[in-house]
Amino acid sequence: MTCLATELTKRGIKFDKVERRVRYLNLLLFYSNFILMRCRCFPHVVNRTCKSVLGAITKLDFAANSAPEYVPTIGPQPRSFLDAIDRDPIATVRTLVRVTRSSSLRCQYFSEILKTLEKKDLQLLRDVDIRWSSTLLMVERAILLHEAIDKFLESEEFEELHKYQLTEVEWDALEAFHRILSVPHAFQQKLSAEKTPTLCNVIPSYEAMAKVWEAQQHKYPETSHIIQAGLDKLEGYRDRTDLVPAYVLAMSKLIESAHFTQT
């Protein structure tokens, strides 16, 4: 280091500036390696993956609390799955939930419809952008109350809500969205344990989740492009796990523990 300082001094270069630069580059290299090699929260990764899927099926701007009410486009009724996506049934359901729950009169009328249908008095659920799986739960509840929602929107009491009526094609699309979003939700719940270590299950869960989605792509080709958005995001995070030895180490410890338990 002394020889380097002497040579730099001869050339008129201040050594302290070079030293600071070298230290900065070393720090930058260390920080970059830290970012690449850190263990990521799998449920958070799944949530990011769900966001990619949702971005392919709905306008996420309307999920914000301050977003204006979404009004479905006026035109020919959707006849295909892609037509249904263009009308954005998720945004339609979200707005319907919002305008219904904002009025005690509408809530009461909806409860009376459920009572007439001899259904359990359940509320419509509204998704929250920062809450994991909330869109899935909103869609799931809407599907469960499908019949009641149709009768509610056909009522002459609230003609201003007729514009939110969903066609059978749109209900079928919601069923497809529910099927797709249920996959990451299941794995998210599995790896969200509070007391049991789950790091050893991360890589197998990446692979299993991808396989389930790929099977859905083959079985329901019309949803392939939606699922692919999630697979692309998932693959990006999966590739990063190869740089982190902790995942494989955790798996080996699990296998070792299982071996000693059996013997």
N, C-alpha and C positions, 0 to 999 in steps of 0.2 A: 504494500500500500504506500510505503514511503517513497519507493522508486517511482511509482505512478504519480504521486504528488509532485515530485521533483521534475519529472518530464512535463507534466501539465503546466507547472510554473514557468518552465523555459519557453513554452509556447504561448504564454500570456493568458492561460486559462486558469481561473480561480478554482482550486480544488474543492472548496466548500460547496460551490454550485453543482459540480459534478457529483459530489457525494450525496447531496440532497436529491438530485435526479435519480441516482441509483437506488437510494432508499425508497423513493416514491414508486419506481418501477417494481421493486421487490414487494412493496406493500400492495400494489395493484395486482401483481401476480398471485400473491397470497389470498387476497380478497376474491379474485376470480375463481381460484380453486375451491375456496370455501363455499361460494355460491353454487358451483357445479356439483360439489360432493356432499352438500348438506342433505339430510333426510327430509323429505317432504311429507306433509300431512296428507295421507291418502284420501280421507273424506273431503278435504279441501280440493284436491285434484279432481275428484269425482264431481264436485260442485262446479268447477271450472269447465269440466267436460259437458255437464248438463247445460251450461250457459251456451256452449257452442251448438248443441242440439236445438235449444230454444231459439237461437238466432236464425236457424234454418226453417222454423215453422211459425214464428210470430214476431211482431214488431216489439222489441224489448223496450222501446221508448215509452210505450203506454203502460209499463209496469210501475213506473215511478208514481209516488203519491200525488205529486203535483201535475201529473200528465192530464191532458184534456180527455174527455170521454171519447171513446172510439165508436165510430158509427160505421157499420158495414157498408160496403159499396153497393150502390143501387144498380141493378142490371139483371141479366138473366140468372136464373137459379143455377148454382154449381151442379155440374153433372159428373165430375170426376174428382179424384183425390187432389189433383193439382189445383183444380178450380176451388176446392174447399180451402186449401192453404192460402190462396190469394185473398179469400174473404176473411181470413184470420179468425177462426172460431174461438181461439184462446182469448184473444183481445175482446171478442164479443162477450164471452162468458164473464171475463173480468169486469167489464163495464156493467153488465147486467147485475152482477153481485154488488157492485158499488152503489148503483142507483136503487137497488132493492133494499139494501141494508141501511141506506141513508134515510129511509122513510118508515116510520113505525106503522103507518097504515098499510104499506105494501108488505111489510114483514108479517103483519097480522093476517092479511089476505092469503099470503103464501102458506102460513101455518094452517089456515082453514082448508086449503086445498089438500094439504097432506093428511089432515084429519079425515076429509071426505074419502080419500084414497086408502084410508086405513094404513097410512105409513107413519113411521116414527117421526116426531117433530124435530127435524134436523135443520140447522141453519146452512145457508150457502157460505162457502169459505172463499176468502179472497187471498190471493197470493201476495207475498211480500218479497221484494227483490233481494233482501239480505238474509232471508230465511231459507235454509236448505230444503229442497223438495216441496216447497210450498205450492209451486205451480202444479206439480203432480197431484197433490192433495186437493187442490181446487178443482182440477179436471175430474178426479175420482169422485168427489162429492157431487159434481154436476151430472155425471153419468148415472150415479145412484139415484138422483132425483129427476132423471130425464122426463118421466111422465108428468110429474108435478110442474116442472119448468114449462113444458109445452102448454099445459092447461093455463098456467099463469100468464103466459105471453099471448094466449088467444083470448083472454078476458077483455070484455068491453069496458071494464072498470079503468083499465090503464092502456088506452090506445096509444099513448106516447111510447110505450115499450114494445109495440108490435115490430118495430124495425130490428129488434134483437132476436127475432125468431130464427131458430136453426133448422136447416133442412136435414133429412136423413143422411145425406152425403156428408154434411158437416159433423153430425153425431158419429158417423163411422170414422171420420178423421180424428175426432177426439179419442175414440177408442184406440186408434193406432198410436196416437201420441202417448196415451197412457201406457200402452204396451212397451213402447220404447223407453220412456222415462222410468218405468218400474225396474229396469235392469240396473242402472247405476244406484237407484235408491236402495235396492236390496244389498248391494255390496257396501254401500256407504254405512248402512246400519250394522252390517257384520263387522266392520273394522272401526266402529266407534265405541269400543269397550272402554270403560273408565278404569278398570283394575287389571284386566288381563292384557299382557303385552301382545300386540298385533303386528309388529314390524315384520315378523317372519311370514305373515300371510300376504304381504303387499304384492310381491312379484306373482305368486299364484293367482291372486285376485285380478291383477292386470290381465293376465292371460285368459282367465275364465270369463271375465267380463267381455273381452274382445270376442271370444268364441261365441258367446250367447248372442251378441249383436250381429256377428257375421251370419249366424244361423237364421236370424230374423231377416237379414238382407236377402237370403236365398228364398225364404218362405214368403216374404212380402216385398217383392222387388219394387213396388211403387214407393216404398219408404226408404229405399237404398241410399238416396242422396242425403237424407236427413241423418240416418245412422252413420254415414261416412264422415259427416262433420264431427260427430263425437269420437269416432275411431281415430281420426287424424289428430285430434287434441290429445287423446289418451296415449297414442303412440309416441308423441313428442315427450311426454312425461316418462313413459316407460323406457325410452332410450337413455334418459338421464340416470335411471337407477343403476345402469351398468357401470357408472363411474363411482358408485358408492358401495364400498365393500360391506358396509353394515347390514345391508339387506341379505346378502348371501350368508354372512356370518350368523345372522339371526336364524335363518333357515337351517343351517348346519347344527346349531345348538338345539333347535327343536327336534331334529331327527335324532341327535345324540341322546336327548332326554327321553324320547319315545323308546329308543333302543334299551336304555337302562331300565325303564319302567317295565318293559316286556320281559326282560331277563330277571 
